[in-house]
Amino acid sequence: MKASYLIVAAFSLVSTVIWAEEGGTRSVLEFGAVADGKTDATPAFQKAMDEVAAKGGGCVLAPRGNYLFAGHLSVPQGVTLKGVWESVPSHNGIRDRGLPKPTDDGTTFLVTEGAGNEAGPAFITLNTNSTLKGVVVFYPDQVADAEPKPYPYAIAMRGKSPSVLEVELLNPFNGIDATQNERHLIRNISGQPLRRGVYVDQIYDIGRIENVHFNPWWSTKPGLFQWQMQNGEAFVFARTDWQYVLNTFCFGYKVGYRFMASKAGVCNGNFLGIGADDCHTALVVEQSAPFGLLITNGEFVSFHGPDPTMIEVTPTHTGSVRFVNCAFWGPCNQIVKVAGKGTVGFGDCTFTQWDAGKKGTPAIRAEGGALLVRGCEFRQDRPQVELGAGVTRAIISENLLVGKEQILNHSEGNVRIDGNVGPK
């Protein structure tokens, strides 16, 4: 009995040494995957990942080719599912300009499961310490000039420290479900999610989102793109404790960035270098934590839609938001609408191209709460700020004006307006 135990232990040790010497990597081709875009690769991929997980973790490589998935995958703890891309690829304009298609090069996942069922399981679920890297995710049954088919999220992130790196989400209905995890990392992602790009909620330890860019690279044809602009939300944040977001961008959505309350709570975090271009409303704050949203070096553009507005703070807001060194431009109706009982502040910001209809609309209109506008530049000779009767406190000071001061105060609260400088 003792001898048998020693033989098994020795075999296990040799197997572990060989696995380590091989770099802990297996190819999905070893498990029967066929990169022809026709054969269902789901069983082979799952088997490969489960075997690597059983050896303590490692890398499952999907070599160059097109892999069809009629089912969904779960990446086990400690496993990396990896394609050939070492940096995020780009297939911009594949439908409109005749450029290379996602199936022409690299590692492409063709997803077919879940059509018509937005609430189904995600195509790929990441777990503790698992990673998806270097692939293109493409839904071949979506039509480039029609209202999109609903699908579940392309990726769901669960457990502790799941990561998505160097991935192109070319045309999913829903992109990344970054909820119910700790310390997620989403880095170097591009593509055109049609309904939602990234949704963050139930995060109680810091999550990180870096270099994520959503542009209409798959299609700008009216049947699809108009639907996206009427329904799409690029980034949605609910409960997340001190979220870090760096260098993100979106183009062509109803809402670029949405901050909301869920059953789990609200968002606080540090948002640096974020941008939203040609969104009906670039950024909407429905609720935020009292210790705040810190938004720095942002650029926000709105000029389409029924009421193109860069920033809207809704009547439900009770938290605190700060915009610092941000640029607001594009021929919109107004740049900022503020309601609610919270605090909204602007410092060292640049405002231009508001009141496109020349109706006397101010750049900033506040109906409630507290407002800070200090050290900013208003680059047009049009009304700058209007304070409604519901504003409780406001400081509008030391701003640069192109024309005369046009600040309207209907508030009965404690308001200070001074030091604003126009031309001599």
N, C-alpha and C positions, 0 to 999 in steps of 0.2 A: 504493500500500500504506500509505504514511504517512498519506494523507488519510483512508483507511478507518479506520485505527486512531484518528485524532483524532475522527471522527464517533462511533465506538463509545464512546470515553471520555467525550465530551460527553453522549451519551445516558444513559450510566450515572450521570454526575454529576447531570443533571437529575432522573433517576429517584430518586436518593438524596435530593436536596433536597425533592422532592415528598413522599417517604415521611416525611422528618423533619417537614415542615410539617403532615402529616396526623396527627402524633403517633405514628406507627408502629403504628397499630391497624387491624385488619381484623375484619369480622364473619363468623361462620361462615355466615350466610345468603347472603353473596356467593358461597360455594363449594357451594351446593346443600343445605345442611342445612335440614331442615323440623322445626319445633318442635311436632309433633303427637303425640308419644309413640308413634307407630306406624312411622315411616320410620326405617330404620337410618341413624344420623348418623355412624357411624364413619369412612367414607371422606371425607366432607366436612370433618370436624374435623381429620383427619390432614393432608389437603391444605392446609387453611388454615394450620396450624402449620408445615408444611414450607416453604411459600412465605414466611411471615414470617421463619423462620430463615434462608432463603436471602438475605434482605435485611439480615442482620446482627442480627436479633432484634427483639422488640417484643411487642405484645399482641394476642391473639386473643380477641375478645369473643363470648360466647354470650348473646344477649339473652334476655329473659324468655320462658319456655316449657318444654316437656317434650321432652327429647331421648332417643331410644331408642338403646342401644348393644348390638349383637350381636357386637362385637369389642372389642379393646383399643387403647389409645392410648399413644404415646410423645411426651412434650413435649420438643422439641429444646432444645439449649443456648440460653440467652438469651431464651426465649419464656415469656410468662405466658398461661395459659389462665384466663379470667376470666368469672364470671357477674355478675349484677346486685347481689348482696348486698355491702354495704360493712361489715356486721357480721354475726357468725354468727347465722343464723336459728334459730327454735325451733318445733318441731311437736309439743310434748309432749302425750301423751295422744290422738293422732289416732285410735287404734283404740278406746280405752276411753271417751273422753269426747266424741266427736263434734266435736272442734275441727278447724280447717283441715288438710287433708291436704298432703303435700309437693308435690303436683301442682297445688295451687290458686294458687300465686303464686311469683315468683322464677324462678331458673334451676335446673331439676332434671334430673339425669342418671339415667335408668332403665337399670340394668345387668342384662343377661341372660346374658352369656357366662360359661362356666366352671362352671355348676351341676354339683355332684357331684364336682368335681376341685379340691381345696384346693391342690394343688401346681402349678396352671397359672399362666400369666403374670398379673401384676396388671392390673387394669382400666386404671389410669393409672400410667405410669412417668415420674418426673421425673428430669431429668439436670442437668448442671452449670448453675447459675444459672437454672434454670427454676422456675416457680411455678404452683401451682393455688390459685385464690382465688374466694370468693364463690359457691359452688354447694352444692346438696344432692345427696348420693349416695344413691340409693334402689334397693333390690332388690325389684321388684314381685312376683316369684314366691315370695318367702319367705312363710310362713304364720304368722300372729300367735299361733296357739294350738297349735303342733306343734313337734316337734324340728326345728331349722333345717337347711336344706340346706347342705352345705359349698360354699364358693366360694373362689377365690384372694383374696389381699389386694386391697382396693379401691385402695390407693395404695402404690407402691414408690418409695423415694427413693435415688437413685444419684448418683455424681459429686461435685462440690464445690458446697456452698451451695444445695441444693435447698430449697424452701419450700412449706409448706401453710398457708394463711391463711384465716380466716373460712369454714370449711367445716363442714357438718353431715353426719356419717356416720350416717345415720338407722338403718340396720339391716344393715350388712354382716356376713358371717360373720367375716371378718378385716379389721381396720381399716387400719393403717399399718405397712408394713414399712420401718422406718428403719434399714436395715443397709447396709454397704458404701458409705458416703459420708463426707464431711467437712463439718462445720459445718452440719448440717441445722437448720432452723428450723420448728417446729410450733407454731403460735400460734392461739388462739381457735378451738378445735375442740369440737364437742359431738356427741352422738348415743348410739347403743346398739349398739356392736359386740358380737356374740353370743359368739364364741369367744375372740378376742384383740383388744385395743384397739390398743396400740402395742407393737411389738417392736423393740428396739435391740440391735445387735451389730456388731462389726467397725468401730468408730468410733475413729479414731486422732487426731482433732482435734475440739475441743469441740463437742458438739451441744446444742441448746436446745429445751426443751419448755415452753410457757407457756400457762396458762389453757385447759386441756383438761378437759372434764367429760363423763363417761360415766354416764348415768342411764337407767332403763328408760322412755324417752320414747315409744318406739314401741309396746311391748306389755309388760304385766305379767300376761298370761293364763297360767294354770298350765302348759299344755302346752309353752310356749316358755320362760317365765321360770324354771321349776324346772330345766330343762336347763341354762340359763345359769348358775344358781347352783351346779350340780354340776360344770360343766366350764369356765366362763369365767375368763379372766385379763385384767385390765384393762391393766396395764402390766408389761412383761417387759424386764429389763435384763441383758444378758450383757456382752461386752467393749465398754466405752466409757470413754474417757480423760477424766475430769473432766467428766462430764455435768452440765448445769444444768437443773433441773426446778423450776418455779415455779407455785404455785396450780393444782394438779391435783386431781381428785376422781373417785371412782367409787362406784357403788352397785349391789349385787346380783350379786356374782361369787364364785366359789369362792375366788379369790385376788385381792386388790386390787393389790398390788405384789409382784413376784417378782424376786429377784436371784439369778442362776445363773451357772454356768461353761459356756462353750462351747469349741469347739476354738481359738477366737481368744483367749480369756482371760476376765477378770472385770471387774466394774464398780467404778469409784470416782467420786464425784460429790457435788454439793451439791443437796439436796432441801429446798426451803423452802415451807412452807404446803401440804403435800400432805395429802389426806384419803381415807379409805376407810370407807364406811358399809354396814352389813348385808352384809358379806362373811364367808364361813365362816372365813377367816383373812385379816385385813386386810393383813398384810405378812409375807412369807416370805424369809428370807435363807439360801440354800443355799451361797453363796460370795461373798466380796467381796475387794477388794484390801487389802493390808496398810496402805496409807495411808488407806483408809477410805471409808465411807459417812457423810456428814454429813446428818442428818435433823433439821430444826428447824421448830418451830411446826406440827407435824402433829396431826391428830385421827383417831383410829382406833376403830371401833365393830364389835363382833361379838356376835351373839346367836342366829344360826341355824346349823344344820348339826350333824354328829355330835359335834364337839368345838370349839365356838366359842371362838376364841383370837385376840387382837389381833396378837401378834408371835410368830413361830416361827423360831428359828435352828436349823438342822438339824445333825446330826452331821458333815456334810461341811465345815462352816465353819472356816476358819483365819484369816480376815482380821480387820478391825476395823470396828465399827459404833457410832455415837453418836446417841442420841436426846436432844434438848435442847428444853425448853419445849413438850412434847407432852402432849396430853390423851387419856386412854384411858377409854372408858365404854361402857355397854351391859351387860345381864345375861349375861355370858359365863361359861365355866367358869374360865378363867384369862386373865390379861392377857399374860404372857410365858412362853414355854418356850425355854430356852437349852441347846444341846448343842454339840458340836464342841470345837475347841482354840483358837478365836479369842477376841477381846475384844469384849464388849458393854457399853455404858455408858448410863446414864440420869441426866440432870441437870435439875433444876427441872421435873420432870414431875408430872402429876396422875393418880392411879389411883383408879378408883371402879367399883362394881358388879361385882366379880368374885365367884367362888364362888356362882353362881346356884343350884346344887343344895344348898348349905349342907353340903358334905361335908368342910369344913376345907381346901379347896384354896387354896394361897397365890396371891397376885397374881403373883409372880415365882418360877418354879422353874428353877434352873440345875443341869444335870447334868454340865457340863464347861466347860473354858476359864476365862477371867477375867471377873469381873463387877464393874461399878462402879454403885452406886446412891447418889447424893449430892444432898442438898437437894431431895428430892421430897416429895410429900404423898400419904399413903394415907388415903382419906376413909371407910374402913369399919373397924369393929372385928372384923377377921378376920385370919388369918395373912398376913403381908406378904411374907416372902421365905423360900425354902428352898434351901439349898446342898447339892447332892449330893456323893457321895464323889469324883467326878471333877473337881470344881472345884479349880483349882490356885492361884488368887489371887482375893481379893475384898475390896472396901471397901464397907461398908454404913454410911453415917454421915450425921449431921445431917439426918435426915428427920423430917417432922412426921407423927405418928400420931394417929388418933382415939381408939383404945383403948390397951390395954397393948401392949408390944413383943412380937410373935410372930414371931421370926426363928429359924428352925431351921438349925443348922449341922452337917452330916454330913461336911464336908470335912476332910481331913488336910493341906490346903495352907496357905498363908500367908493368913490371913483376919483382917480388922479390922472389928469391929462396935462402934461407939460414937457417942455424941452424939445418938442418936435421941430425939425429944421427944414424949411423950404428954401427956394432961391431968394436972393435979396430982392 
